[in-house]
Amino acid sequence: MEDSTLPKESRTDSVYHGLALLDEFDIRLLELAPGEPADPLKCTLSVERLKGVRGCPPYVALSYVWGSSDRAHELECNGHKVLITQTLEAALRHLRDQAENRCLWIDQICINQDNDEDRTHQLHIMKRIYQMATKVVSWLGPD
């Protein structure tokens, strides 16, 4: 169900379209495109399986405090504008490489926050998501 009270840009239907989590160990991973500090933030999302024959590509799990829930900063994701918090925007700018893509798991984007079923599914495997990460980065802020 679409929430018509949200600005069109912040609705997530189009971003998560085609990215359904079909298995109990499916997660979404964010591939952050490289860029200079002032460049717009761009990424792609894909569905990966935490276990199985194919396995999951190496990724970094980001742990951070959301801070204000106000989503006023832009991230282009799969060609769609997604609004994110100031804290996440600062973390992504800091973590972004200037030359190479970075594969990340970030709850605010990799979990469809507007879908209760998706949030519940991911909450049940959160421990595994952090255990399977090649690294966990704790973002405390720009200082």
C-alpha contacts under 8 A as a table, 3 or more apart, distances in Angstrom:
res1	aa1	res2	aa2	distance
2	E	11	R	7.58
2	E	13	D	7.73
3	D	6	L	5.92
3	D	11	R	7.43
4	S	7	P	7.45
4	S	8	K	7.82
6	L	10	S	6.37
6	L	11	R	6.55
7	P	10	S	5.58
7	P	11	R	6.92
8	K	11	R	5.51
9	E	81	K	5.92
9	E	82	V	6.35
9	E	83	L	7.15
10	S	81	K	7.36
10	S	82	V	5.56
10	S	83	L	5.44
11	R	14	S	7.54
11	R	82	V	7.72
12	T	15	V	5.27
12	T	16	Y	6.33
12	T	82	V	7.31
12	T	112	N	7.23
12	T	114	D	7.11
13	D	16	Y	5.60
13	D	17	H	5.97
14	S	17	H	5.15
14	S	80	H	7.25
15	V	77	C	6.77
15	V	78	N	6.42
15	V	80	H	6.22
15	V	82	V	7.90
16	Y	19	L	5.13
16	Y	20	A	7.10
16	Y	112	N	7.20
17	H	20	A	7.23
19	L	28	R	7.70
19	L	45	L	7.93
19	L	46	S	6.72
19	L	47	V	6.06
20	A	47	V	7.56
21	L	24	E	7.59
21	L	26	D	5.38
21	L	27	I	6.62
21	L	28	R	7.90
21	L	47	V	6.97
21	L	118	D	7.93
22	L	26	D	6.62
23	D	26	D	5.22
23	D	49	R	7.69
24	E	121	H	7.40
25	F	49	R	5.61
25	F	50	L	5.43
25	F	51	K	6.76
25	F	125	I	7.22
26	D	47	V	6.52
26	D	48	E	5.59
26	D	49	R	4.41
26	D	50	L	6.18
27	I	47	V	5.63
27	I	48	E	5.45
27	I	49	R	6.21
27	I	50	L	7.06
27	I	110	C	7.32
27	I	122	Q	7.41
28	R	45	L	6.24
28	R	46	S	5.35
28	R	47	V	4.40
28	R	48	E	5.97
28	R	105	W	7.24
28	R	110	C	5.02
28	R	111	I	7.20
29	L	45	L	5.56
29	L	46	S	5.49
29	L	47	V	6.41
29	L	48	E	6.91
29	L	59	Y	7.72
29	L	103	C	6.69
29	L	104	L	5.89
29	L	105	W	5.20
29	L	106	I	7.78
29	L	110	C	6.05
30	L	43	C	6.36
30	L	44	T	5.68
30	L	45	L	4.66
30	L	46	S	6.77
30	L	103	C	5.72
30	L	104	L	5.12
30	L	105	W	6.00
30	L	106	I	7.39
30	L	109	I	7.68
30	L	110	C	6.67
31	E	43	C	5.30
31	E	44	T	5.24
31	E	45	L	6.38
31	E	101	N	6.17
31	E	102	R	5.50
31	E	103	C	4.48
31	E	104	L	6.23
32	L	41	L	7.69
32	L	42	K	6.18
32	L	43	C	4.44
32	L	44	T	6.85
32	L	96	R	6.76
32	L	101	N	5.44
32	L	102	R	5.09
32	L	103	C	6.33
32	L	104	L	7.33
33	A	41	L	7.38
33	A	42	K	5.54
33	A	43	C	5.44
33	A	44	T	7.99
33	A	96	R	7.38
33	A	97	D	7.88
33	A	100	E	7.05
33	A	101	N	4.82
33	A	102	R	6.87
34	P	96	R	5.98
34	P	97	D	5.14
34	P	98	Q	4.84
34	P	99	A	5.30
34	P	100	E	5.31
34	P	101	N	5.37
34	P	102	R	7.64
35	G	38	A	7.97
35	G	39	D	5.81
35	G	40	P	7.84
35	G	41	L	7.77
35	G	96	R	6.92
35	G	97	D	6.60
35	G	98	Q	4.70
35	G	99	A	6.86
36	E	39	D	5.31
36	E	98	Q	5.64
37	P	93	R	6.33
40	P	74	E	7.97
40	P	75	L	7.28
40	P	76	E	7.82
41	L	74	E	7.33
41	L	75	L	5.14
41	L	76	E	6.20
41	L	92	L	7.74
41	L	93	R	7.49
42	K	75	L	5.83
42	K	76	E	4.62
42	K	77	C	5.95
43	C	75	L	7.49
43	C	76	E	6.18
43	C	77	C	4.88
43	C	78	N	6.52
44	T	77	C	5.28
44	T	78	N	4.82
45	L	77	C	6.97
45	L	78	N	6.53
45	L	110	C	7.40
48	E	55	G	7.67
48	E	56	C	5.71
48	E	57	P	7.83
49	R	52	G	6.90
49	R	54	R	7.78
49	R	55	G	6.06
49	R	56	C	5.61
50	L	55	G	6.05
50	L	56	C	5.35
50	L	129	I	7.59
50	L	132	M	7.38
51	K	54	R	7.73
51	K	55	G	5.31
51	K	56	C	6.96
52	G	55	G	5.25
58	P	103	C	7.15
58	P	133	A	6.73
58	P	134	T	5.94
59	Y	102	R	7.79
59	Y	103	C	4.91
59	Y	104	L	5.11
59	Y	105	W	6.69
59	Y	133	A	5.44
59	Y	134	T	5.78
59	Y	135	K	7.20
60	V	103	C	6.38
60	V	104	L	4.73
60	V	105	W	6.14
60	V	133	A	5.45
60	V	134	T	5.81
60	V	135	K	4.94
60	V	136	V	5.65
60	V	137	V	6.97
61	A	104	L	5.70
61	A	105	W	4.68
61	A	106	I	6.27
61	A	129	I	7.71
61	A	130	Y	6.22
61	A	133	A	5.84
61	A	134	T	7.94
61	A	135	K	6.41
61	A	136	V	4.74
61	A	137	V	6.26
62	L	104	L	7.01
62	L	105	W	6.25
62	L	106	I	5.45
62	L	107	D	7.94
62	L	136	V	5.87
62	L	137	V	5.00
62	L	138	S	6.11
62	L	139	W	7.17
63	S	106	I	7.55
63	S	136	V	6.94
63	S	137	V	5.95
63	S	138	S	4.66
63	S	139	W	6.16
64	Y	88	L	7.96
64	Y	138	S	5.68
64	Y	139	W	4.86
64	Y	140	L	6.37
65	V	87	T	7.37
65	V	139	W	7.56
65	V	140	L	7.25
66	W	69	S	6.68
66	W	85	T	6.86
66	W	87	T	5.97
66	W	88	L	6.98
67	G	85	T	7.68
67	G	86	Q	7.88
67	G	87	T	6.34
68	S	85	T	6.91
68	S	86	Q	7.60
68	S	87	T	7.92
69	S	85	T	6.31
70	D	84	I	7.80
70	D	85	T	5.85
70	D	86	Q	7.78
71	R	83	L	5.16
71	R	84	I	4.49
71	R	85	T	4.35
71	R	86	Q	7.09
72	A	83	L	5.75
72	A	84	I	6.16
72	A	85	T	6.18
72	A	86	Q	7.05
73	H	83	L	5.34
73	H	84	I	5.18
73	H	85	T	6.10
73	H	86	Q	6.21
73	H	89	E	6.60
74	E	81	K	6.35
74	E	82	V	5.76
74	E	83	L	4.83
74	E	84	I	6.13
74	E	89	E	7.86
75	L	81	K	5.83
75	L	82	V	5.19
75	L	83	L	6.27
75	L	84	I	6.86
75	L	89	E	7.94
76	E	79	G	5.80
76	E	80	H	5.39
76	E	81	K	4.64
76	E	82	V	6.05
77	C	80	H	5.18
77	C	81	K	6.24
77	C	82	V	6.52
84	I	88	L	6.51
84	I	89	E	6.63
84	I	108	Q	7.66
85	T	88	L	5.37
85	T	89	E	6.24
86	Q	89	E	5.03
86	Q	90	A	6.19
87	T	90	A	5.27
87	T	91	A	6.25
87	T	141	G	7.28
88	L	91	A	4.98
88	L	92	L	6.05
89	E	92	L	5.25
89	E	93	R	6.24
90	A	93	R	5.21
90	A	94	H	6.23
90	A	141	G	7.54
90	A	142	P	7.13
91	A	94	H	5.10
91	A	95	L	6.06
91	A	139	W	6.55
91	A	141	G	7.22
91	A	142	P	7.67
92	L	95	L	5.04
92	L	96	R	5.76
93	R	96	R	5.37
94	H	142	P	7.81
96	R	101	N	7.81
96	R	102	R	6.90
97	D	100	E	5.66
97	D	101	N	6.79
97	D	102	R	7.00
105	W	110	C	6.24
106	I	109	I	5.75
106	I	110	C	5.54
106	I	111	I	7.78
107	D	110	C	5.21
107	D	111	I	5.32
108	Q	111	I	6.07
108	Q	112	N	7.53
108	Q	113	Q	6.67
109	I	112	N	6.58
109	I	113	Q	7.61
111	I	118	D	6.51
111	I	119	R	6.11
111	I	122	Q	6.93
112	N	115	N	5.57
112	N	118	D	6.04
112	N	119	R	6.61
113	Q	116	D	7.28
113	Q	118	D	7.58
113	Q	119	R	6.33
115	N	118	D	5.37
115	N	119	R	6.33
116	D	119	R	5.13
116	D	120	T	6.11
117	E	120	T	5.16
117	E	121	H	6.11
118	D	121	H	5.14
118	D	122	Q	6.26
119	R	122	Q	5.30
119	R	123	L	6.01
120	T	123	L	5.08
120	T	124	H	6.44
121	H	124	H	5.54
121	H	125	I	7.08
122	Q	125	I	5.35
122	Q	126	M	5.97
123	L	126	M	5.08
124	H	127	K	7.78
125	I	128	R	5.30
125	I	129	I	6.23
126	M	129	I	4.97
126	M	130	Y	6.42
127	K	130	Y	5.41
127	K	131	Q	6.15
128	R	131	Q	4.87
128	R	132	M	5.94
129	I	132	M	5.43
129	I	133	A	6.45
130	Y	133	A	5.33
130	Y	136	V	6.94
133	A	136	V	6.54
140	L	143	D	7.76
